[in-house]
Amino acid sequence: MKQIVVVAALIQREGRLLVSQRENVLTGGGFWEFPGGKVDPGETPRQALAREMIEELGIRVQVGPIMDAMVVEQFEKRVTLLFYHCRMEEGQTPQPLDGVAQFLWKTPQELEPALFLPADRQMIGRIAARGDAFLAHTAALWREWEDCGSWVD
């Protein structure tokens, strides 16, 4: 089974998380996901995530602390999935670009696992279990990360 490393962004604004829907021509087309993609050879996960945000949504982000990691099997691949808390840089507005049909801002309660890629469903379960406390935790983690200057991956 092929193994890949995938990164995903948890970007929040006003109590909502940014999610994107894959174009129908892609594997998993029509499913929703936390935006991100594969780590290419020679890239760090943070570099890959910054690149993917530009390619998919046309936004520049600050890639912050890692929020979660999991290994899942999806579409005949073993996927190591790394979730990072990210912030859009000032003045950035997402737009659906490469591979993205549309994007939405959703509260944790509005995330419907059945509509998401299998790899993202576990993360949705973890977010749902904590609800609004998840968003408060990510904000606190970001502040701590900034106070330390950043953490080592």
C-alpha positions in Angstrom: 0.0 0.0 0.0 1.4 3.4 -1.0 2.2 5.7 2.0 1.9 9.5 1.8 2.1 12.4 4.2 -0.7 14.9 4.0 -1.1 18.3 5.8 -4.3 20.1 6.6 -5.1 23.6 7.9 -7.4 24.4 10.7 -8.2 28.0 10.1 -10.8 29.7 12.2 -12.6 33.1 12.0 -15.3 34.3 14.2 -16.0 30.9 15.7 -16.0 29.1 12.3 -13.6 26.8 10.6 -12.6 27.0 6.9 -13.5 23.9 4.9 -13.3 23.2 1.2 -15.1 20.9 -1.2 -13.1 18.9 -3.7 -13.8 19.3 -7.4 -15.7 16.3 -8.8 -12.8 15.4 -11.2 -10.5 14.6 -8.2 -10.3 11.4 -6.2 -12.9 11.9 -3.5 -14.6 14.6 -5.6 -17.6 16.2 -4.0 -16.4 15.5 -0.5 -15.5 18.3 2.0 -12.2 18.5 3.7 -10.0 20.7 5.8 -7.8 22.4 3.1 -4.3 21.1 2.5 -2.6 18.4 0.5 0.4 16.1 0.0 3.9 16.9 1.2 6.2 16.9 -1.8 9.8 15.5 -1.6 12.2 18.0 -0.2 9.4 20.0 1.6 8.7 20.2 5.3 5.1 19.8 6.3 4.8 23.5 7.1 6.2 24.5 3.7 3.8 22.1 2.0 0.8 23.5 3.9 1.8 27.1 3.0 2.1 26.1 -0.7 -1.2 24.2 -0.7 -3.1 27.2 0.7 -1.8 29.4 -2.1 -2.5 26.8 -4.8 -6.0 25.8 -3.5 -7.4 29.0 -2.0 -5.1 31.8 -3.0 -4.3 32.7 0.5 -1.0 33.2 2.4 -1.1 31.7 5.9 1.0 31.6 9.0 1.4 27.9 9.8 1.3 27.6 13.6 1.4 24.7 16.0 0.5 21.1 15.0 -2.9 20.3 16.5 -3.3 16.6 15.8 -1.8 13.7 13.8 -3.3 10.4 12.7 -2.8 7.6 10.3 -5.7 6.5 8.2 -6.3 4.4 5.1 -8.1 6.3 2.4 -8.4 5.5 -1.4 -6.0 2.5 -1.2 -3.3 4.7 0.5 -1.9 4.8 4.0 -2.1 8.5 4.9 -0.2 10.1 7.7 -2.4 13.2 8.3 -1.0 16.2 10.2 -3.4 19.0 11.2 -1.9 22.5 11.8 -3.5 25.5 13.3 -3.1 28.3 10.7 -3.9 32.0 10.4 -4.6 33.8 7.2 -2.4 36.8 6.8 -4.0 40.2 7.0 -6.1 41.2 4.0 -6.4 37.6 2.6 -9.7 36.3 1.2 -10.0 32.7 0.1 -11.1 31.9 -3.4 -11.7 28.4 -4.9 -8.7 27.6 -7.1 -6.9 24.4 -7.9 -9.0 21.4 -7.1 -11.5 23.3 -5.0 -15.2 23.6 -6.0 -16.2 25.9 -3.1 -15.3 26.8 0.4 -17.4 27.6 3.5 -16.9 28.8 7.1 -18.6 26.3 9.4 -19.1 26.2 13.2 -17.9 22.9 14.8 -21.6 21.9 15.3 -22.2 22.4 11.5 -19.5 19.9 10.4 -21.3 16.8 9.1 -18.8 13.9 9.1 -20.6 12.0 6.3 -19.9 14.8 3.9 -16.2 14.8 4.6 -13.3 12.7 3.3 -12.8 9.7 5.5 -9.4 11.0 6.8 -11.1 14.2 8.0 -13.9 12.4 9.8 -11.8 11.5 12.8 -10.7 15.1 13.2 -14.4 16.2 13.0 -15.2 13.7 15.8 -12.4 15.2 18.0 -13.6 18.7 17.3 -17.3 17.8 17.9 -16.4 16.2 21.2 -14.9 19.4 22.5 -17.3 21.9 20.6 -16.6 25.5 21.3 -13.9 24.5 23.8 -11.9 23.3 20.8 -11.8 26.8 19.3 -10.8 28.3 22.6 -8.1 25.7 23.0 -6.6 26.5 19.5 -6.6 30.2 20.3 -4.8 29.6 23.6 -2.3 27.2 21.9 -1.5 29.8 19.2 -0.8 32.4 21.9 1.5 30.0 23.7 3.2 29.1 20.4 3.8 32.8 19.6 5.1 33.4 23.1 7.7 30.7 22.6 8.7 32.0 19.2 7.5 28.7 17.7 7.9 25.1 18.5 10.0 22.5 16.7 8.1 20.1 14.5 
